[in-house]
Amino acid sequence: MAKKREKPEEPAEITLSIRLTKEQREHVADAAKELGCSTTRLIKTAALERAVHVLNVRRATSFDFRETARWVAGLLFSEPTFGLGDSEIE
């Protein structure tokens, strides 16, 4: 029984071609079979995931990791600022 596939929002218009050795082709085919998808779908998904990863890692970010680490460390190692009752008793 064929799987129903979602219709893409816009049709793909560009074809890319790759050359693989027999061993590489077997690896791709085995992995696709294991995942229950076509080799084309596996290659397309892997390429897109890698492309997004590369772009995300290489883009400049304005997130200040150092300041965030200092803030978290301050929260972890400072005296608690809350109590369960009267501060005189605690």
N, C-alpha and C positions, 0 to 999 in steps of 0.2 A: 504494500500500500504506500503510495507516494505521500510525502509530507507536504502539508500546505505551507507555502512560504509567504511571508509578508511581502506586499508589493512595495518596491522602493519608492520614496517620495518623488525622485526624479530619475529617469532612466540613465543608466550608465552609457556613456558615449565613447569612451576611450578604451582601447585594448592594449595591454602591455604583454610582452612575451619574455619568458625566461628560458634559459638553457640549464638543464640539470644533468648530472651524471646518472647512470642507472642506479647507483647506490643512493644518491640524494632523492631521486624519484621514489624509490622504495620506502625511504624514511617518511617522506611526505604522504605517500599513499597509506602507509601503515598508521600514521598518526590520524589522518582523516578518517580512516575506517574505525579507529578506536573512539573517535569523537562522534561518529555517526554523521559525518558531513562529507561533502565533495572535496576533492583536492583543491579545486578553484576557491571554494569558500574558505578553506583553511589558510591558503596562501594569502587571500585578500584580507582576512581578519588579522593574520599575523603581521602583514605589512602595515595595515592601518594602525594597529596597536603600537607597533614600534615607531611609526612616524609621529604619532601623538606624544609618545614618551620622549622622543628626541626633542621635539618642539617645546614641551613643557620644561624639560631640564635645562635647555639652552636659553630660554627667554629670561630677560632680566626681571627680577622680582623686587617689589618694594617691601616685602615682608622682612621685618627685622628679627632674625632668629636669635641673635645675641641678647637683645633686650628682652625678648620673650623668655629666654632661658633664665635670665636674671630675675625676672618677675616671678616665674614658677619657683625658683630656688628660694626667693624671699617668702613666698607663701608656705613652702615646705618647712623652712627652718626658723620661722619667726614664732614668737609666743602667740597662742590663740587669742583672738580678740572677742571671743564669745564665751558665755558661761551658762551653766545650768541653773544658777540661782544667785544668791547674794555673793558679791565679789569679796566681801569681808570674810566669809566662811571658806571660800575656795582658797 
